[in-house]
Amino acid sequence: MLEVHPPNEPVHGWRDFFIHLATITIGLLIALSLEGCVEFWQHRHLVHEAEASMQIEIEANARGLKGALEDVRKEQEFLANDIAVMKKVIANPKVPNHEDMRVDFRLRTFADVSWKTAQSTGALSYMPYERAQEYSNIYSAQSDIRDAEHQAVRDTVLSIAPFLNSKKGDPNPGGEEAVKIVDRLQVLQGQLIFLESMIQGLDGEYKKFLAAHPG
């Protein structure tokens, strides 16, 4: 807090008054400038730490993205096989099923601790708008992918899980139930196609960011 003290000696005339006023004004300006410089460097340091931390986090997430894309494509292969099996069951309901069915759904996580820290400390507010928007785009895309994965699990995988545990030779599900299973599997197929496109979009965001900001 800045404090202003009255002059120690009595003021004699307007000349002394203006000298004292000028002295106080100059002192206040210097103090405010110093305070502003301190805050500037504090904010600069806060932004530097936040960006360095997010850089490391984004690089690590980018390295794991290839595995996420491979997982989704494997899941799509399993689903294509499951749909083919169920269509055979629908066509020949009395013929025992001799093929396994499975959905191997792996949920990938993306680190976002540095992003949340930057938000809570206010570091983003001291960044240029364009830079803050870059980070926002990346972490929003990560969040959207995570939400899409959980949505797929909730809406489809859990509802058909009992039938996907069936083994070779187990009784076939009834005709109507088999049709419902195929419908649900096809919904999951569409969700995985959308998820794959989201992952590819995030990969583009990563590459663009890392090319502009090499570590």
N, C-alpha and C positions, 0 to 999 in steps of 0.2 A: 504494500500500500504506500502511495506517495503522500508525504506530509509537507505542508507549507507552514513555515514559521514566520512570525512577524519580525521586523528588523530589531536588532538588539539596541540600537541607538535611536533617539527621537529624530523624526523627520523635520528638517528645516527648509521649508519652501518647496516649490514645485520641482526644482531641479533634483533635490534629493529623492523626492517621491518617485519621479520617473526613473532615476537610477536604480532604486530599490525594485520598482516594477519590472524593469528590464532584466535585472539580475534574477528575479524570481521566474520570469518567463523563460529565460535561457536555461535555467536550472531544470525547470519542468520539461522543456523540450529535450534536453539531454537525457533526463531520467526516462522519459517515455520512449525515446529512441533506443536506449539500452534495453529497456524491458521488451520492446518489440523485437530487437535482435535476438534476445534470449529465447523468446517464444518461437521465432522463425527457425532457429537452429534446433530447438526441441521438436518442432513439427517435422523438420527435415529428417532428423534422426529417426523419428517414429515411422515416417514413410519408408525410409531406407530399410529399416528392420522388417517392416511388413512385406515389402516387395521381395527382399532376399528370401524370406521364409516361404512366401507363395511361389517363388521361382522354383525352389527345391521341391515343394509339394506338387506343382504342376509337372515337373520333369518326371517325378516318380509315378504319378498317375498316367502320364503318357506312355511310360515303359510297360505298364500293365494293360494298356488298352488292346494290344494285339491278342493277348490271352482272352480278353472279354469277347472279342469278335470271333475268335475260334470257337469259344464255348457256344455262342449263339448259333453258329453254323452247324455244329455237331447236334445241337438240340433240334434244329430244323431237319436234319437227316433222320433222327430218331422219330420225329413226328411224321415224316413222310412214310416211314416204315409202319408206324402204328396205324395210320389211316389206311394204308394198303391192306394190313391184316384185318382191320375191322370191316373193310368193304368185302373181303372174302367171307367173313363171318355172316354178313348181311346176305350175300349171294348164296351161301351154303350153310344155313344155320345149324343143320344137323351134323355137319362134318366137324369132328373135334379140331380145335385149334392146336397146331404144332409149332407155333412161333411165339416168341416172347414179345411183350410190349413194354415199353419204358419211356419215361420222360426224365431226362437227367438235367434238371434245371439248377444251374449254379448262379447264385447272386454275387455279383462283383461289387465291391465297395470302392469308393473314391475318397481319398483323404481330403478334408476341408477344414481342419482345425485352424490353419493359418488364415484362411478366408474369414472364419468366424471371429478370430482374434482381431483381424484388421477392422471388421465391422464394429466390434465392441469397444475398441480403443479410439475409434474415430479417425484412424489413419486414412481411410478412403476419402474422407472429406477434404484432406489436404493434398490429394493427388490431382493432377490435371484430369478433366472430365474424360478425355479420350482413353487415358490409361486405366482409370477406374472402370470404364465401360468394358475394356478388354477382359479384365478379371471377372467382372459380373457375367459376361457372356459365357465364359468357360465354366464357372462354377454353377451357373444356372443350367447349362447343358448337362453337367454331371448330375445335378439334382433331378432333372427330368428323366434321365436314364434310370436312376435308382427308383423313381416313382413308377416308371413303366414296368420295370422288372417285378416289383412287388404287386402291381396291379395284375400282371399276367399270372402270378402265383395264386393270388386271391380268387380271381375270376374263373380260372380254368383248371390249373393243375390240381388244386385241392378238390374240386368237384368231381374229377375223374380218377383220382388216385386209387380208389379201391379196385377199379377195373384194370389199371395199369400194373397191378401186382400179380395179375393172373399168370399162371405158368402153362407150359405145354400140356395139353390133355385136359385142362380144366373145362368145366361146362361153359358153353358160350353164353353171353348175355342175351336176353330176349331181343326180338327184332326191333321193337321201338327203342329199347334201351341202347342197342347197338347204333341205331341212327343218331340218337342224342350224343353218344360218345364221339361219333365222327364229326358231328356239328361242333362240339366243344373243341375237338382237336384242330379243326379247321380255323376256329376263332383264334386259338393259340398260335397257329401258323401265321395268321395275319398280324398278330401282336409281335411275333418274333421278326417278321419282315420289317415292321415299323421300328422295332428296337435296333435292328441291324443298321437301318438308315440313320438312326440317331447316333449310334456309335461311330459311324463313318463321318457324320457331321462333326462330332466332337474331335475326331482325329484331325479333321481339317483345321479346327480351331487351335488345337495344340500345335500343329505344324506351323501355322501362321504366326502364332505367338512366339514360339521358340526361335523361329527364323528372325523375327524382329528383335528378340531379346535373348541372344545366346548366353548361356550361363558362364 
